[in-house]
Amino acid sequence: MRKLSALAFGLFGLAAMTWAASAQDLGTLYPKKLPPIEHPKASTPAKQLFGRVLSPTEAAARSIGFYSRGCLAGGIALPVDGPDWQVMRLSRNRNWGTPQLVAFLERFARKVPRVSSWPGILVGDMSQPRGGPMLTGHASHQIGLDVDIWLKPMPPHLLSREQREDMMSTNVVRADRLDVDPRYWTPDHAAVIKAAAEDPEVQRIFVNAAIKKALCRTAGPDRAWLHKVRPFFGHDYHFHVRLVCPPGEPSCEAQDPVAPGDGCDQASLAYWFSDAVLHPRPQLGPARPRPALTLADLPAACRTILTQR
């Protein structure tokens, strides 16, 4: 069971704002290969190990552990170009996932032009070739079942490698963080998020609370999909789709089911628009860094995943 106390949730959320911001970090045309760590210690952060692996294992595909504490066997890459999608930030090498995630993206991308005026989607980070913690950015995306979709339609032409590294997505949230920005938010955004939420393999979708508020306001009588859309820190440039654990995979640790109801009541949204969240007090001293996950914090099978062919 994965539940957070109010304090832990708050601390996690502050860190999440940093992770969300990093999703818009520029890429590079000349990624540097990191030198190997010859003799890793027990205290070596797992992200330093998984972040150096450039290829998947040859084993059968399997999600191991929890979304924010695990790894990936037999990952497959989403092709960087598809009829209805293009992958961004290629220098990160994070377009890997389970067969279920790749199939979802292909299925979802086909649906997007049917429900909106978007020609397709721009795909952000999925997972690393063997999953695990990342050198920068996300706390989750570790088991091949998470993906970020940019809140910017795919253009009707093929983007260059340089454009994929330095193009930015669109911040659709108003400057005061209380609602979406009408200059950028469109009914198409709502239609695309709804299309993702309606997929039966989607477990949750994370969006900025202002986006959740806008979706609640305009959803109309068809509201069954809204309960999957959950407000979370950041997520004003992209929405984060999380799939359920594949059936018959005991190594994948499922997340608690989403709460019943559409999540649009005042009580559900009040926290996200409280002064403490929108205008947190400045810290009196330097923030203590969160301890990095080590291999000991991950499922035992992840040690084998690192060294397997």
Rosetta silent file (secondary structure, phi, psi, omega in degrees, C-alpha in Angstrom):
SEQUENCE: MRKLSALAFGLFGLAAMTWAASAQDLGTLYPKKLPPIEHPKASTPAKQLFGRVLSPTEAAARSIGFYSRGCLAGGIALPVDGPDWQVMRLSRNRNWGTPQLVAFLERFARKVPRVSSWPGILVGDMSQPRGGPMLTGHASHQIGLDVDIWLKPMPPHLLSREQREDMMSTNVVRADRLDVDPRYWTPDHAAVIKAAAEDPEVQRIFVNAAIKKALCRTAGPDRAWLHKVRPFFGHDYHFHVRLVCPPGEPSCEAQDPVAPGDGCDQASLAYWFSDAVLHPRPQLGPARPRPALTLADLPAACRTILTQR
SCORE:     score description
SCORE:     0.000 S_00000001
   1 L     0.000  135.732 -176.704    0.000    0.000    0.000 S_00000001
   2 L  -118.945   96.423  179.005    1.365    3.408   -0.934 S_00000001
   3 L  -129.437  144.655 -177.521   -0.028    6.159    1.251 S_00000001
   4 L  -115.011  138.340  171.130    1.671    9.361    2.375 S_00000001
   5 L   -67.294  164.119 -179.335    1.188   11.252    5.606 S_00000001
   6 H   -60.005  -40.505 -179.502    0.297   14.914    5.229 S_00000001
   7 H   -66.814  -47.674 -179.066    3.836   15.954    6.193 S_00000001
   8 H   -62.902  -38.590  179.966    5.521   13.484    3.883 S_00000001
   9 H   -63.105  -40.818  178.912    3.154   14.450    1.081 S_00000001
  10 H   -64.036  -45.274  179.170    4.022   18.096    1.549 S_00000001
  11 H   -64.062  -41.627  178.805    7.757   17.464    1.501 S_00000001
  12 H   -62.482  -38.547 -178.749    7.373   15.197   -1.501 S_00000001
  13 H   -65.338  -39.269  178.050    5.362   17.855   -3.239 S_00000001
  14 H   -61.856  -41.353  176.323    8.032   20.511   -2.804 S_00000001
  15 H   -66.275  -36.030 -177.553   10.530   18.186   -4.393 S_00000001
  16 H   -63.147  -31.255  178.054    8.005   17.341   -7.103 S_00000001
  17 H   -63.270  -38.053  177.146    7.897   20.968   -8.187 S_00000001
  18 H   -66.192  -44.183  179.852   11.615   20.754   -8.891 S_00000001
  19 H   -61.872  -40.989 -178.649   11.203   17.479  -10.778 S_00000001
  20 H   -64.614  -40.414  179.109    8.364   18.922  -12.854 S_00000001
  21 H   -61.770  -37.630 -177.299   10.453   21.947  -13.777 S_00000001
  22 H   -66.444  -19.116  177.804   13.276   19.710  -14.929 S_00000001
  23 L   -62.778  -19.593  178.146   10.932   18.135  -17.470 S_00000001
  24 L  -100.844    5.699  176.047   11.412   21.349  -19.488 S_00000001
  25 L   -57.218  143.595  178.070   15.208   21.351  -19.235 S_00000001
  26 L   -68.737  151.789  173.819   16.865   21.728  -22.594 S_00000001
  27 L   -93.834 -161.264 -179.994   18.490   18.729  -24.205 S_00000001
  28 L  -147.748  148.464  175.359   21.697   18.606  -26.186 S_00000001
  29 L   -80.099  -13.118 -175.143   22.832   17.541  -29.643 S_00000001
  30 L  -130.044   69.174 -179.774   26.030   16.156  -28.138 S_00000001
  31 L   -64.355  139.681 -179.666   25.228   14.008  -25.088 S_00000001
  32 L   -93.210  133.971  176.004   28.316   12.928  -23.166 S_00000001
  33 L   -76.535  125.663 -178.289   28.806    9.299  -22.291 S_00000001
  34 L   -75.565  141.340  177.919   29.357    9.004  -18.559 S_00000001
  35 L   -67.203  147.856 -179.922   32.420    7.071  -17.430 S_00000001
  36 L   -67.194  153.130  172.985   31.660    3.709  -15.783 S_00000001
  37 L   -94.994  105.811 -171.190   31.700    3.352  -12.025 S_00000001
  38 L   -66.686  -42.902 -175.352   34.247    0.581  -11.597 S_00000001
  39 L  -132.409   76.892 -179.888   33.633   -0.245   -7.952 S_00000001
  40 L   -63.392  144.917  178.162   30.237    1.010   -6.780 S_00000001
  41 L   -98.052  169.811  177.395   29.699    1.167   -3.050 S_00000001
  42 L   -62.265  -27.501 -178.719   26.613    0.325   -1.081 S_00000001
  43 L   -88.543   -2.913 -179.648   26.046    4.064   -0.728 S_00000001
  44 L   -63.455  125.001  178.946   26.335    4.777   -4.478 S_00000001
  45 E   -57.431  135.505 -179.440   23.057    6.337   -5.621 S_00000001
  46 H   -60.941  -28.844 -179.804   21.136    3.936   -7.838 S_00000001
  47 H   -64.141  -30.412  178.305   20.526    6.751  -10.319 S_00000001
  48 H   -69.229  -25.889  179.822   24.262    6.870  -11.012 S_00000001
  49 H   -86.041  -51.890 -179.023   24.153    3.196  -12.000 S_00000001
  50 H   -68.338  -31.002 -179.423   20.905    3.044  -13.989 S_00000001
  51 L   -70.227  -10.997  179.673   21.626    6.389  -15.630 S_00000001
  52 L   -97.994   -8.500 -177.079   24.756    4.940  -17.243 S_00000001
  53 L   -88.212  125.236 -171.972   23.077    1.953  -18.895 S_00000001
  54 L  -102.780   -4.859 -176.632   22.279    2.665  -22.540 S_00000001
  55 L  -138.230  158.965 -179.466   20.511   -0.542  -23.583 S_00000001
  56 L   -83.015  172.370  171.357   17.760   -2.830  -22.214 S_00000001
  57 L   -78.365  162.285  177.971   18.119   -6.396  -21.000 S_00000001
  58 L   -91.010    3.918 -179.116   17.371   -9.236  -23.373 S_00000001
  59 L   -74.260  169.861  175.091   15.002  -10.822  -20.844 S_00000001
  60 L   -63.321  147.780 -177.667   11.238  -10.922  -21.157 S_00000001
  61 L   -63.438  134.846 -178.638    9.554   -7.630  -20.368 S_00000001
  62 E  -160.960  129.849  172.204    8.726   -7.206  -16.692 S_00000001
  63 E   -87.072  129.867 -174.145    8.010   -4.296  -14.357 S_00000001
  64 E  -121.534  117.104  177.537    9.788   -4.825  -11.050 S_00000001
  65 E    93.052 -157.861 -176.734    8.765   -2.944   -7.916 S_00000001
  66 E  -100.651  162.774 -175.435    6.794    0.262   -7.509 S_00000001
  67 L   -54.838  -32.660 -178.643    6.574    3.209   -9.884 S_00000001
  68 L  -111.363   15.962 -179.330    9.016    5.245   -7.766 S_00000001
  69 E  -161.337   74.801 -176.052   11.156    2.371   -6.470 S_00000001
  70 E  -172.818 -159.334 -178.525   11.925   -0.274   -9.056 S_00000001
  71 E  -157.962 -177.223 -171.514   13.389   -1.165  -12.434 S_00000001
  72 E  -136.519  125.850  172.822   12.513   -2.612  -15.828 S_00000001
  73 E  -100.862  144.733  174.315   13.450   -5.859  -17.535 S_00000001
  74 L    59.301   35.933  179.116   13.138   -6.302  -21.297 S_00000001
  75 L   -63.022  149.581  175.131   12.224   -2.714  -22.009 S_00000001
  76 E  -122.264  152.142 -176.529   11.348   -1.754  -25.579 S_00000001
  77 E   -92.524  137.061  168.166   11.782    1.624  -27.227 S_00000001
  78 L   -73.900  126.372  176.031    8.967    3.715  -28.627 S_00000001
  79 L   -53.107  140.514 -174.041   10.060    4.677  -32.170 S_00000001
  80 L   -70.108  -19.002  176.900   11.035    8.334  -32.118 S_00000001
  81 E  -128.891  132.929  175.078    8.726    9.059  -35.070 S_00000001
  82 L  -137.046  173.214 -179.781    5.238    7.728  -35.619 S_00000001
  83 L   -62.903  -27.305 -175.555    2.264    8.719  -37.744 S_00000001
  84 L  -130.084   17.011  179.373    0.696   10.518  -34.778 S_00000001
  85 E  -152.069  157.948  169.099    3.600   11.134  -32.370 S_00000001
  86 E  -140.958  139.460 -179.448    7.142   12.448  -32.086 S_00000001
  87 E   -90.502  135.607 -179.357    9.516   11.840  -29.178 S_00000001
  88 L  -102.320  164.569  176.147   11.204   14.861  -27.612 S_00000001
  89 L    51.833   55.841 -176.118   14.564   15.278  -25.815 S_00000001
  90 H   -61.403  -26.574 -178.501   16.171   12.331  -27.603 S_00000001
  91 H   -64.532  -17.629 -179.769   19.472   12.968  -25.827 S_00000001
  92 H   -78.772  -21.066 -178.089   17.943   11.695  -22.592 S_00000001
  93 L    56.576   48.267 -177.993   17.373    8.164  -23.961 S_00000001
  94 L  -120.415   29.702  178.934   14.152    7.892  -21.987 S_00000001
  95 L  -100.011   40.825 -178.027   11.779    6.578  -24.645 S_00000001
  96 E  -112.732  152.041  177.931   11.701    3.072  -23.117 S_00000001
  97 E  -171.660 -172.769  174.521    8.890    1.172  -21.476 S_00000001
  98 L   -75.637  161.487  173.050    6.949   -2.027  -21.248 S_00000001
  99 H   -55.753  -32.790  179.623    5.177   -3.379  -24.347 S_00000001
 100 H   -64.242  -40.991 -179.125    1.960   -2.236  -22.649 S_00000001
 101 H   -68.521  -43.473  179.000    3.166    1.371  -22.456 S_00000001
 102 H   -62.707  -42.460  178.901    4.348    1.450  -26.059 S_00000001
 103 H   -64.438  -39.636  177.114    1.059   -0.088  -27.226 S_00000001
 104 H   -60.036  -47.128 -177.152   -0.898    2.468  -25.202 S_00000001
 105 H   -62.649  -40.583  177.899    1.010    5.371  -26.746 S_00000001
 106 H   -64.749  -40.889 -180.000    0.457    4.074  -30.275 S_00000001
 107 H   -68.127  -46.198 -178.672   -3.243    3.530  -29.513 S_00000001
 108 H   -65.950  -42.741 -179.319   -3.691    6.877  -27.784 S_00000001
 109 H   -61.451  -37.692  177.083   -1.800    8.808  -30.464 S_00000001
 110 H   -63.332  -34.151 -176.240   -4.127    7.395  -33.141 S_00000001
 111 H   -75.022  -31.944 -172.939   -7.124    8.562  -31.151 S_00000001
 112 H   -56.052  -47.568  179.202   -5.926   12.136  -30.588 S_00000001
 113 H   -65.321  -18.773  178.882   -6.573   13.444  -34.139 S_00000001
 114 H   -80.614  -26.186 -176.081  -10.070   11.965  -33.964 S_00000001
 115 H  -106.187   -5.710 -176.712  -11.043   13.813  -30.787 S_00000001
 116 L  -149.689  178.720  175.572   -9.183   17.090  -31.336 S_00000001
 117 L   -88.677    1.808  178.807   -7.547   19.272  -33.966 S_00000001
 118 L   -69.748  133.897  173.462   -4.106   18.071  -32.856 S_00000001
 119 L   -68.192  -21.629 -178.827   -2.210   16.150  -35.571 S_00000001
 120 L   170.988 -164.506 -174.484   -0.700   14.026  -32.804 S_00000001
 121 E  -117.776  154.483  170.093    1.224   14.127  -29.534 S_00000001
 122 E  -103.584  121.712 -173.719    4.697   15.114  -28.384 S_00000001
 123 E   -97.353  124.685  175.108    6.052   12.429  -26.060 S_00000001
 124 L   -89.345 -140.197 -175.478    8.289   13.427  -23.172 S_00000001
 125 L   -70.690  136.132  166.953   10.022   11.111  -20.734 S_00000001
 126 L  -106.833 -107.080  175.865    9.050    7.474  -20.421 S_00000001
 127 E  -129.784  169.384  171.273   11.693    5.330  -18.675 S_00000001
 128 L   -75.568  168.327 -177.192   15.384    4.571  -19.051 S_00000001
 129 L   -54.173  -35.007  177.189   16.377    1.364  -20.898 S_00000001
 130 L  -118.377   22.279  178.663   16.370   -0.583  -17.623 S_00000001
 131 L    65.564 -143.301  179.027   14.149    1.760  -15.677 S_00000001
 132 L    77.443  174.612  178.861   15.338    2.653  -12.218 S_00000001
 133 L   -62.011  148.483 -178.123   15.987    6.092  -10.722 S_00000001
 134 L  -101.367  152.470  179.123   16.996    8.829  -13.160 S_00000001
 135 L   -62.876  -34.654  178.917   19.991   11.131  -12.950 S_00000001
 136 L  -137.414  151.551  171.177   17.698   14.152  -13.273 S_00000001
 137 L    92.472 -119.290 -160.784   14.020   14.798  -12.936 S_00000001
 138 L   -67.633  151.513  167.485   11.446   12.273  -11.918 S_00000001
 139 L   -90.342  -28.012  179.018   11.003   10.257   -8.777 S_00000001
 140 L   -98.309 -143.618 -178.019    8.755    7.825  -10.643 S_00000001
 141 L    61.029   28.390 -172.218    9.059    6.570  -14.252 S_00000001
 142 L   -98.181  -15.479 -173.383   11.125    3.660  -12.893 S_00000001
 143 L  -123.347   17.682  173.796    9.244    0.543  -14.075 S_00000001
 144 L    78.832   21.823 -177.390    8.251    1.374  -17.641 S_00000001
 145 L  -125.383    8.965  179.846    4.627    2.326  -16.968 S_00000001
 146 E  -118.716  147.367  176.199    4.799    6.152  -16.799 S_00000001
 147 E  -152.498  143.650  173.982    4.936    8.702  -19.614 S_00000001
 148 E  -100.422  130.992  175.919    4.751   12.492  -19.920 S_00000001
 149 E  -111.755  124.985 -178.112    2.657   13.944  -22.747 S_00000001
 150 E   -67.569  145.026  175.785    3.363   17.564  -23.620 S_00000001
 151 L   -86.625   49.790 -178.722    0.509   20.058  -23.444 S_00000001
 152 L  -148.126  126.607 -177.736    1.462   21.167  -26.932 S_00000001
 153 L   -66.468  148.935  172.438    0.160   19.575  -30.128 S_00000001
 154 L   -63.657  132.826  176.666    2.522   17.786  -32.454 S_00000001
 155 L   -69.790  161.318 -177.473    3.195   20.050  -35.446 S_00000001
 156 L   -80.770   19.686  177.780    2.132   18.777  -38.872 S_00000001
 157 L  -139.309  164.580 -178.760    5.773   18.366  -39.936 S_00000001
 158 L   -78.227  125.464  178.517    8.756   16.363  -38.748 S_00000001
 159 L   -74.800  146.333  175.387   10.765   18.163  -36.094 S_00000001
 160 L   -76.321  165.284  176.991   14.525   18.346  -36.470 S_00000001
 161 H   -59.603  -41.200 -179.622   16.835   16.842  -33.867 S_00000001
 162 H   -63.707  -42.399  178.665   17.746   20.345  -32.709 S_00000001
 163 H   -61.714  -36.235 -179.203   14.094   21.329  -32.319 S_00000001
 164 H   -68.523  -23.803 -179.641   13.456   18.249  -30.214 S_00000001
 165 H   -89.277  -29.161 -174.504   16.228   19.287  -27.840 S_00000001
 166 H  -119.106   -6.585  174.728   15.427   22.981  -27.441 S_00000001
 167 L   -67.696  142.798  178.571   11.706   23.394  -28.190 S_00000001
 168 L  -106.973  153.328  173.419    9.651   24.119  -25.087 S_00000001
 169 L   -80.271 -173.055 -176.566    6.160   22.981  -24.262 S_00000001
 170 L  -111.550  127.664  173.611    3.368   25.392  -23.314 S_00000001
 171 L   -80.694  112.322 -175.667    2.540   26.416  -19.771 S_00000001
 172 L   -96.808    6.427 -177.461   -1.260   26.427  -19.767 S_00000001
 173 E   -99.226  137.907 -179.908   -1.621   27.567  -16.134 S_00000001
 174 L   -62.485  154.295 -175.462   -2.340   31.188  -15.229 S_00000001
 175 L   -59.524  -32.609 -179.645    0.416   33.132  -13.490 S_00000001
 176 L   -82.457   -0.646  175.825   -1.503   33.237  -10.189 S_00000001
 177 L    68.598    8.476 -175.859   -1.838   29.406  -10.330 S_00000001
 178 L   -90.993  -15.089 -177.792   -5.578   29.629   -9.616 S_00000001
 179 L  -164.024  174.333  175.695   -6.854   28.594  -13.048 S_00000001
 180 E   -74.603  159.602 -179.740   -5.793   27.801  -16.583 S_00000001
 181 L   -90.627  115.051 -176.327   -4.599   30.578  -18.843 S_00000001
 182 L   -64.185  -13.752  177.034   -7.303   31.296  -21.463 S_00000001
 183 L   -71.944  -24.514 -173.189   -4.593   32.444  -23.885 S_00000001
 184 L  -123.095  -31.282 -178.373   -3.264   28.898  -24.126 S_00000001
 185 L   -76.641  133.994 -178.336   -5.789   26.440  -22.715 S_00000001
 186 L  -133.120  163.851  174.005   -8.252   25.132  -25.311 S_00000001
 187 H   -57.970  -26.896  177.874  -11.064   22.579  -25.491 S_00000001
 188 H   -62.852  -38.448  177.146   -8.599   20.391  -27.391 S_00000001
 189 H   -57.540  -46.210 -179.916   -6.434   20.085  -24.275 S_00000001
 190 H   -63.680  -40.814 -178.808   -9.434   18.777  -22.351 S_00000001
 191 H   -64.883  -38.178 -179.485  -10.375   16.374  -25.148 S_00000001
 192 H   -68.461  -44.939  178.803   -6.851   14.927  -25.302 S_00000001
 193 H   -63.779  -41.655  177.852   -6.629   14.379  -21.538 S_00000001
 194 H   -60.198  -42.488 -179.848  -10.100   12.816  -21.536 S_00000001
 195 H   -60.547  -37.906  177.484   -9.085   10.462  -24.344 S_00000001
 196 H   -69.142  -43.549 -176.796   -6.136    9.253  -22.279 S_00000001
 197 H   -65.305  -27.824 -178.293   -8.208    8.849  -19.112 S_00000001
 198 L   -76.347  -12.382  179.279  -10.796    6.737  -20.916 S_00000001
 199 L   -69.324  129.535 -175.179   -8.235    4.090  -21.803 S_00000001
 200 L   -65.219  -19.147 -179.697   -8.872    1.075  -19.519 S_00000001
 201 L   -87.071   -6.060  179.691   -5.133    0.523  -18.906 S_00000001
 202 E   -80.623  127.664 -179.702   -4.632    4.016  -17.472 S_00000001
 203 E   -92.236  -44.229 -179.964   -4.420    3.989  -13.684 S_00000001
 204 E  -150.371  156.355  168.494   -3.909    7.712  -13.021 S_00000001
 205 E  -130.983  128.285  179.764   -3.221   10.964  -14.819 S_00000001
 206 E  -102.162  130.428  178.134   -1.406   13.747  -12.973 S_00000001
 207 E  -137.854  164.088  170.662   -2.122   17.377  -13.893 S_00000001
 208 L   -61.601  147.416 -177.895   -1.731   20.769  -12.286 S_00000001
 209 H   -59.252  -33.562  178.181   -4.636   21.523   -9.935 S_00000001
 210 H   -63.884  -34.468  177.067   -5.698   24.443  -12.156 S_00000001
 211 H   -69.720  -42.180  176.196   -6.087   22.000  -15.034 S_00000001
 212 H   -58.226  -44.049  178.732   -8.155   19.665  -12.866 S_00000001
 213 H   -59.133  -44.766 -179.787  -10.388   22.611  -11.943 S_00000001
 214 H   -64.248  -40.796  178.499  -10.870   23.507  -15.612 S_00000001
 215 H   -63.784  -40.776  178.509  -11.685   19.914  -16.540 S_00000001
 216 H   -62.004  -38.332 -174.612  -14.249   19.724  -13.744 S_00000001
 217 H   -70.583  -31.870 -171.536  -15.871   22.949  -14.913 S_00000001
 218 H  -113.158    3.104 -173.126  -16.302   21.932  -18.555 S_00000001
 219 L   -65.413  -30.531 -176.202  -16.693   18.144  -18.438 S_00000001
 220 L    76.251 -160.113 -175.056  -20.481   18.159  -18.723 S_00000001
 221 L   -72.835  -22.258  179.280  -22.556   15.092  -17.812 S_00000001
 222 L   -85.047   94.236 -171.255  -19.935   12.551  -18.972 S_00000001
 223 L  -122.708    5.940 -174.531  -17.721   12.602  -15.884 S_00000001
 224 H   -61.077  -30.833 -176.851  -16.757    8.988  -15.266 S_00000001
 225 H   -76.410  -19.333 -172.500  -13.200    9.565  -16.523 S_00000001
 226 H   -64.033  -26.527 -175.249  -12.496   12.487  -14.197 S_00000001
 227 H   -67.120  -21.844  177.856  -11.708   10.347  -11.157 S_00000001
 228 H   -77.276  -20.884 -175.714   -8.470    9.173  -12.805 S_00000001
 229 E   -87.746  111.940 -171.833   -7.246   12.755  -13.270 S_00000001
 230 E  -113.995  134.384  176.271   -5.458   13.745  -10.079 S_00000001
 231 E   -71.719  142.478  176.444   -4.024   17.163   -9.158 S_00000001
 232 L  -156.068  160.839 -178.040   -0.341   17.241   -8.330 S_00000001
 233 L   -57.176  146.471 -179.945    2.501   19.723   -8.061 S_00000001
 234 L    71.195 -139.300  176.545    3.912   21.029  -11.326 S_00000001
 235 L    54.533   39.990  175.320    2.449   19.385  -14.437 S_00000001
 236 L  -101.493  -10.234  175.342    1.581   22.698  -16.052 S_00000001
 237 L  -106.165  -18.294 -177.161    3.568   21.940  -19.246 S_00000001
 238 E  -150.337  164.631  168.656    2.657   18.271  -19.562 S_00000001
 239 E  -116.992  148.783 -171.374    0.345   15.634  -18.146 S_00000001
 240 E  -108.557  119.628  179.866    1.669   12.416  -16.677 S_00000001
 241 E  -103.170  131.796  177.991   -0.009    9.143  -17.606 S_00000001
 242 E  -122.458  127.904  178.376    0.477    6.059  -15.409 S_00000001
 243 E   -91.041  160.234  174.847   -0.659    2.608  -16.470 S_00000001
 244 L   -71.858  159.775  173.709   -1.851   -0.211  -14.233 S_00000001
 245 L   -60.908  136.287  178.396    0.473   -3.116  -13.509 S_00000001
 246 L   -60.460  142.567  179.468    0.259   -5.636  -16.352 S_00000001
 247 L   -61.932  143.242  177.341   -1.878   -8.664  -15.453 S_00000001
 248 L    76.637   18.793  177.429    0.027  -11.714  -14.294 S_00000001
 249 L  -117.316   88.559 -178.851    3.111   -9.779  -13.168 S_00000001
 250 L   -66.294  -17.225  179.815    3.554  -10.329   -9.425 S_00000001
 251 L   -76.463  -14.020  179.235    6.838   -8.404   -9.508 S_00000001
 252 E   -91.277  124.568 -177.662    4.949   -5.181  -10.272 S_00000001
 253 L   -93.321  114.657 -175.290    3.651   -3.441   -7.153 S_00000001
 254 L   -72.425  151.954  173.229    0.278   -1.835   -7.812 S_00000001
 255 L   -87.337  154.362  176.741   -0.701    1.587   -6.567 S_00000001
 256 L   -55.981  144.026  177.167   -3.793    2.037   -4.430 S_00000001
 257 L   -60.012  153.183  177.306   -6.943    2.509   -6.515 S_00000001
 258 L   -67.733  153.224 -179.129   -8.055    6.084   -7.055 S_00000001
 259 L   -66.567  149.856  177.752  -10.663    7.394   -4.668 S_00000001
 260 L   -66.921  161.735 -179.286  -14.311    7.165   -5.777 S_00000001
 261 L    91.980  167.789 -176.219  -16.020   10.230   -7.159 S_00000001
 262 L   -85.342   -6.349  178.143  -14.911   12.736   -9.770 S_00000001
 263 L    71.261   19.347 -176.258  -12.639   14.663   -7.383 S_00000001
 264 L  -102.250   -1.567 -179.041  -14.246   17.961   -8.294 S_00000001
 265 L   -72.111  160.075 -176.591  -15.794   18.837   -4.928 S_00000001
 266 H   -58.912  -39.841 -178.022  -14.463   21.763   -2.943 S_00000001
 267 H   -63.006  -36.304 -178.559  -12.988   19.539   -0.259 S_00000001
 268 H   -71.509  -31.478 -174.417  -10.904   17.614   -2.804 S_00000001
 269 H   -99.278  -15.776 -172.121   -9.470   20.735   -4.440 S_00000001
 270 H   -57.468  -42.192 -177.194   -9.170   23.118   -1.482 S_00000001
 271 H   -56.139  -42.715 -173.207   -5.711   21.945   -0.416 S_00000001
 272 H   -69.787  -20.550  179.719   -4.195   22.651   -3.820 S_00000001
 273 H  -110.205   14.920  176.885   -5.375   26.250   -3.818 S_00000001
 274 L   -73.785  156.941 -179.003   -4.517   26.990   -0.197 S_00000001
 275 H   -62.917  -33.554 -178.980   -2.083   29.788    0.577 S_00000001
 276 H   -64.087  -31.366  179.775    0.381   27.298    2.049 S_00000001
 277 H   -86.302  -44.395 -177.375    0.649   25.506   -1.297 S_00000001
 278 H   -74.348  -30.806 -177.857    0.457   28.490   -3.644 S_00000001
 279 L  -134.806   67.928 -178.166    2.697   30.715   -1.518 S_00000001
 280 L   -63.517  147.279  178.408    4.870   28.511    0.694 S_00000001
 281 L   -65.477  139.912  177.054    6.941   30.221    3.339 S_00000001
 282 L   -64.494  143.063  179.257   10.588   30.654    2.392 S_00000001
 283 L   -71.641  143.398 -178.197   12.883   28.234    4.148 S_00000001
 284 L   -73.583  -29.787 -179.551   15.045   29.709    6.891 S_00000001
 285 L  -134.743  179.816  178.560   18.086   27.708    5.889 S_00000001
 286 L   -62.891  140.629 -179.573   19.302   25.600    3.016 S_00000001
 287 L   -69.647  138.208  176.633   17.030   22.674    2.204 S_00000001
 288 L   -77.297  127.785 -179.572   18.369   19.298    3.192 S_00000001
 289 L   -65.084  143.717  176.518   18.683   17.107    0.107 S_00000001
 290 L   -68.495  137.248  178.576   16.493   14.030    0.034 S_00000001
 291 L   -61.889  133.793 -178.710   18.597   10.897    0.457 S_00000001
 292 L   -74.922  144.484  176.290   19.165    9.236   -2.880 S_00000001
 293 L   -66.005  139.033  172.536   17.888    5.718   -3.426 S_00000001
 294 E  -110.083  175.089  178.546   20.566    3.042   -3.426 S_00000001
 295 H   -59.470  -32.262  179.799   20.364   -0.486   -4.803 S_00000001
 296 H   -64.707  -22.992  179.407   19.482   -1.654   -1.304 S_00000001
 297 H   -82.992  -12.793 -177.771   16.311    0.463   -1.497 S_00000001
 298 L   -99.283  163.010  174.907   15.166   -1.256   -4.692 S_00000001
 299 L   -54.082  145.848 -176.312   13.828   -4.798   -5.165 S_00000001
 300 L   -56.432  -33.440 -178.645   16.633   -7.372   -5.056 S_00000001
 301 H   -62.589  -21.326 -178.209   15.994   -8.318   -8.691 S_00000001
 302 H   -68.274  -23.949  176.179   17.126   -4.836   -9.782 S_00000001
 303 H   -65.675  -39.913  178.383   20.735   -5.729   -8.967 S_00000001
 304 H   -69.061  -38.200 -179.087   20.551   -8.471  -11.576 S_00000001
 305 H   -58.777  -36.204 -178.488   18.848   -6.164  -14.077 S_00000001
 306 H   -63.932  -33.202 -171.794   21.842   -3.829  -13.970 S_00000001
 307 H  -106.501   -9.382 -179.311   24.311   -6.537  -15.021 S_00000001
 308 L   -67.143  154.726  169.437   22.214   -8.763  -17.296 S_00000001
 309 L   -79.854    0.000    0.000   22.687   -8.812  -21.020 S_00000001
